[in-house]
């Protein structure tokens, strides 16, 4: 068994209320539509009935553009005893205070017990702080167990640059209201970040292709999967790899049928790393321009996408 899930993540929607320059998936944020709530709940039920799921997370895009779906998924997680039920949001889905109160109340009553609020220099270029602050205060009023600010840092938290300085100023505003910030995350080279902040990342010539698979943040080895993501279109994914679709298959069947060593592209990564994948792609007649790639993961994703576009991986 190559998948032993401890964590489930749901991308509620790719639509977003922001247009952030650091967004790793910026190219897809104009998409509309959301994950099917009933299919997502069914997947939660099936997984929690078989595995010891430790945490569930909903995010986006901006997940609270579809708050009913978010609440339905978290209520299922609560009812099946999943202990950590986490939401990542930029907090901007409405300017109407009554609506903001209603959504905050729904989240708290549905069992969300950890909210990470994305606040930093990049989010606040497009997202007004007032509604976000009102939402945070509404969550506290309705008894959210945990609320933290989740900043994105450029280079690293300690780096002295104008963006980090503005982020620290914003965090202080929340800190003054008793809302602490966690360590957040360091912006990585993908999506809009690669487009608008490319000078902050290593040049293509400096990319280390020997980096072991699963060593980068938010990644795992394809034969040791403990966390996966379900996209709005139903795809079950880890990293850039789709292994099934909950709209077409039972999620348990997807897990049971997954064998990375029987999928040539994934086997190539496992046995030869990114260089092995490049050799496999070339053998298959697929030549990918990697001159704009700033990490080994960039290269892997680009090749996997090219392979997927030619023929389904699953």
N, C-alpha and C positions, 0 to 999 in steps of 0.2 A: 504494500500500500504506500503510494507516494504522496498522498494528501491526507493529513490528519488535522483538520481545521480546528484552530483555537479561537480564531477571530474571523468575523464576516463583515465585509464592508459593502455598502450600497451607494452607488452614485444615483441620487434621486433624479437629477436632471443635469444636462450640460448647459442649460440656459443660466445666465448669471445677471445680477443687477450691477456688476462692476465690469470694468475693462482694464484690469490691472496689468501694468507693464511687466510684472514679475511672474505672471501666471504660467505654470508649466503646460497648461492645456489651452492657452489663449485662442488658438485657432478654431476651437469648437464651441466657444461660449455663446455664439449667436443661435445655436440650435434650440428648438422648442420641444416640448413634450417631456414626459416623465416616465419613470419606471411604473409598471403595472403593480398596483398595491397588493392585489390579491395574489398574484404570482410571487411577489416578494415575501409575503406572509407565509405562503405555502412552503417556500424554500426555507424560511426560518424554522418552521415547524418540523420539517423533515430533518434538517441538520441538527437541531437541538434535541430531537428524539433519539438520534444515533450517537452524537458526539458530545463531549464536554466542552461546549462553547463558552469561552471566558469573556468575550467582549463582542459587541456589535457596534458599528459606526455608520452613520449616514452623513453624506456630504454631497458636494456638487462640483461645478456650477454653484448656484445658490439653492440649497435644498428647501428653504422656507418659502420659495415661490410655490411650493406644493406642500403646505404644512399638514394637511389631512393625511397624505401618504406617509410623511415622516412619522406622525403620531401613530398611525396604524401599525407600522413596522416595529416601532419601539414598544407598543403595547403587547405585541406578540412575543417580543424578546423578554419582556418582564414576566409574562404569563408562563413562559417556558424556563424561567429561572436563570436567564443569562445575566450575570451579575453586573457587568459594566456596559452601560448603554449610552453611547457617546454621539454627540452631534457637533459637527464643525460648520460654522456659519459666519458670514460677514455681518449678520445682524440687520441687514437692510433689505426688507421685502415690502415695506409699506411706510408711508408717512403719517397714516391715520393712527392716532393714539389708541382708539378703541380697538382697532384691528390688531395692533401690536400687543395690547393687553390680552386679547382673545387667544392669540397664538402662544404667548407665554404661558397662559393658563393651560392650554391644550398640551403643551410639551411637558409641563410638570405633572399633569394628571395621567399622562400616557406612560410615564415611567422613565423618561430621559433623566439620567442622573449625573451627567457630566457634559457641560457645554463649553466648547472651545470657540472663542470669539476672535475672528481674524481682524486684528487692528494693527496697522503699521503705516509707514509713509506711503507705501504703494496703494494699499486699499483706500486710504483717505484722500488720494488724488481724485477719486471718482465718487466715493461714498460719503455722504454727509454724516458728520459725527453725531448730530442731535438725535435722529431716530435710533441709531445704534446704542447710544447711551440710555435712551428711554427704554429700549428693549432689555438691556442689561438690568436696569433697575426693576423692571416688571418681573423678570425671572427671579430676582432675589425676593421680591414681594410675595410671589406665589410659591416660594419654598424650594427652588432648585437646589439640590444637594451640593453641586460643585459647578462653579462658574469661573473660568480663567480666560485671560487674554492670551491669544496665540499669535505672536508676531513673526514676521519673516525678516531675516537679517541678510544683508548683503555682505558677502565675503565671510564674516562671522560676527558674533554678537559683540566682540571686543574691538572690531575694526572701526577706526575713526573716519567716518564719511558722512556726508550730509543726509543721506537716507536713514542711516542708523540713528543719527542725532534726532531727527524728526520722530522716528519711531519711539525713542526713549521719552520724548516730550509727551507723546500721546499716551504712553503707558502710565506716566505719572498722573494724568487726568483720571484714569481708571483706578490707579492705586489710591488716590485721594478719597475715593468712594469705597475703599475696602475690597476692590476687585484686583486680585493678584495676577501677575503674568507668569506663564511657565517659560521654559527656555526657548520655545518656538522652534523654528527650523531655519536652516540656511538655504537660501535660494539656489536652485540647481539649474544647470544649463538645459533648458527645454522650453518649447512653446514660445510665448511672448518674451520670456527672459532671454532666450537665445537671440531673439530679434532685436530687442531694445537695450539689453544690458550686456552685449557680447564682449565688451572690453573688460568686463570683470571676471571672465572665465579664461581658462588656459587656451592657448592657441591650438588649432588642430594638430600642429606638429608636436605638441607636448602631450597629447593623449596617450595614456598608458593602456594599451590593449591587453596587457597581461593581467589586469585586475581580475581576481577570481569572481566567477558568477555568484551572485548573492551577497557580495560584500558591500555594495553601495546601499545608501539609505533607501528604504521602501522597496527593497528587492529581496528575493529568496532564491535558493537553488531550485531548479525545476523538479528535482527528485526529493525535496524536503519541504513541502509546502504546508505551512501552518496558518496561512492567511490568504484569502482571495477576495476579489471584488466582483460584484455583479453590476453591470452597466445598465443604463436606461433601456437599451435595446434587448436586454436579457442575456447578453454575453457574460460568461463566467471567465474571468481573466486573472492572471498574475503577471506582473511586469507588462510586457507588450504582447503576451501570448494568450489567445482565446482557446479554451479547451472544451467549450460547449455552450448551450443556450437554454436557459430555464423555460423559455416559451415553447421550446421544441422537445426538451428532454427532462426527465426527472433529475433533480440535482444530485441525488445519491447515485443514480446511474452514471452521471457524468464523472463523478469521483471514482467509482469502481472501475470504469472503463479507461481511465487515464493511465497511460504507461509512457513516460517520456522517452524511454529507450526504443520505442516502436515508432516514434515520430522523428524522422531523419534530421530535421533542422534542430530540434531540441537536443537530440543525442549528440549532434555536432558541437553544440555549446558545452554540454556536460563533459565531453571527452577532450575537446580542444580549445575551450574558451571562445572568445570572440574571433581570434584568428582561425579557429576550426570552423566557425560558422561562415566566415568569409570564404574559406576554401570550398565549403559545401555549396555556397551560393554560386561561386564561379563555376564549379563543376556542373551546376544546374543551368548554366547559361545566364545567370542574373548578375549583372555588374551594377553596383550601387555606388554613386558618388558620395564619399564620406568626407569630402573636403571641408564641410561645414560642421562636422561633428566635434564636440568638445569633451566628450566622455566615452568610455567603452560602452556604456549603456545606450548612448545616442546611436552608436554604430549598430549595436545589436537590434535596437528597435527599428531602425531604418531598414535593415536587411529583413527582419521578420515581417515587416509591413509589406515589403516587396514580394516576399514569398507568399504571404497570405493573399495578396491581390492577384497573384498568378493562379494559385490553387489553394483550397481550404486546408488548413493545418490538421484539422480534426478528421 
